[in-house]
C-alpha cells in the first residue's frame, strides 16, 4: 500500500514537471514569435538597434543629470495615431532614467469636475518643477484629435482650443519651460498590421480599445483634424517634429537622438562614491529563519 502511494506521488510529480516544461516552452515560443514579428516589421537590424539604443540611453542619463543639476524644466509631448509607437518610444527613453526626475503623464478620461474646469487646468497640475522633465503620453492635443473626431467636444470648444493653444504654449515657453512636440506618423497598412498583432497576442490585447477600432473607420477625419491642428499650432516658437514610425526601431532611435539634440547638456561633475565597510556588530543575533514566511521557489 505504501509502495503504491509512493508510486502515485511520483507519477503526479512527473506530470507536474512535464506540465511546467510545456508551459515554459509555450512561453518561450510566444516570446520568439513577438521577436520575429518585430524583426519582420523593422528594416533596422536588431543587433545594430540594440547597440545604438544603449549609446543613446547613456546620453539620456547625462541629459537627466544636467536637467537636475541646472534646475531646467522640460516638457515633451508625444502625439500621433493609435499604434504609431509613442508608448514604445517613451518606454525606451525612461528605461534607464530616474522616475523622480523624468516622469510620464498619461491622463485618462476627464472627470465631471475636470470637464467643468478651464480646459488646460488638469494638464497645468502636471507641469514640471525645477530639475524635472515630463513626458506627456498624449496631451492637451486630445481636443484637436480624438475629442473633435469622436464628438466629445462642441465646435465652439474645438475652435477655442485651436486659437488658445499657441498662446498657452507661448506662456509656458516665456516662463522658461523647454517645450518639444513629436507627432508619430504611421501608414494605414502598418497600423492595421499592429492592430491585428495586438488582437492576436494576449499580452498586448489591453493596448487596443473599442475607440482604437472605431478610429480605423475615421482615418480620413483624423487626417483632416491633424492637418487643421498643424495649421494652427505648428509655430516657430513651438514647432511639431514629425517622426516617421512605420519602422518601430528606426523611429525610436531617430526620436531619442533628436530629443538629445534639442537640449544642450554637458557632463555633470560627480563626487567619488566610496562604499564604507559593513558594520561589525557582534551582539546582533538574527531571528530564526523558520519564523519568516518565504516566497516559494518555483523557478
Residue, then its C-alpha position, 0 to 999 in steps of 0.5 A: x500500500x505504501x509502495x503504491x502511494x509512493x508510486x502515485x506521488x511520483x507519477x503526479x510529480x512527473x506530470x507536474x514537471x512535464x506540465x511546467x516544461x510545456x508551459x515554459x516552452x509555450x512561453x518561450x515560443x510566444x516570446x520568439x514569435x513577438x521577436x520575429x514579428x518585430x524583426x519582420x516589421x523593422x528594416x533596422x537590424x536588431x543587433x545594430x538597434x540594440x547597440x545604438x539604443x544603449x549609446x543613446x540611453x547613456x546620453x539620456x542619463x547625462x541629459x537627466x543629470x544636467x536637467x537636475x543639476x541646472x534646475x531646467x524644466x522640460x516638457x515633451x509631448x508625444x502625439x500621433x495615431x493609435x499604434x504609431x509607437x509613442x508608448x514604445x518610444x517613451x518606454x525606451x527613453x525612461x528605461x534607464x532614467x530616474x522616475x523622480x526626475x523624468x516622469x510620464x503623464x498619461x491622463x485618462x478620461x476627464x472627470x465631471x469636475x475636470x470637464x467643468x474646469x478651464x480646459x488646460x487646468x488638469x494638464x497645468x497640475x502636471x507641469x514640471x518643477x525645477x530639475x524635472x522633465x515630463x513626458x506627456x503620453x498624449x496631451x492637451x492635443x486630445x481636443x484637436x484629435x480624438x475629442x473633435x473626431x469622436x464628438x466629445x467636444x462642441x465646435x465652439x470648444x474645438x475652435x477655442x482650443x485651436x486659437x488658445x493653444x499657441x498662446x498657452x504654449x507661448x506662456x509656458x515657453x516665456x516662463x522658461x519651460x523647454x517645450x518639444x512636440x513629436x507627432x508619430x506618423x504611421x501608414x494605414x497598412x502598418x497600423x492595421x498590421x499592429x492592430x491585428x498583432x495586438x488582437x492576436x497576442x494576449x499580452x498586448x490585447x489591453x493596448x487596443x480599445x473599442x475607440x482604437x477600432x472605431x478610429x480605423x473607420x475615421x482615418x480620413x477625419x483624423x487626417x483632416x483634424x491633424x492637418x487643421x491642428x498643424x495649421x494652427x499650432x505648428x509655430x516657430x516658437x513651438x514647432x511639431x517634429x514629425x517622426x516617421x514610425x512605420x519602422x518601430x526601431x528606426x523611429x525610436x532611435x531617430x526620436x531619442x537622438x533628436x530629443x538629445x539634440x534639442x537640449x544642450x547638456x554637458x557632463x555633470x561633475x560627480x563626487x567619488x562614491x566610496x562604499x564604507x565597510x559593513x558594520x561589525x556588530x557582534x551582539x546582533x543575533x538574527x531571528x530564526x529563519x523558520x519564523x519568516x514566511x518565504x516566497x516559494x521557489x518555483x523557478 
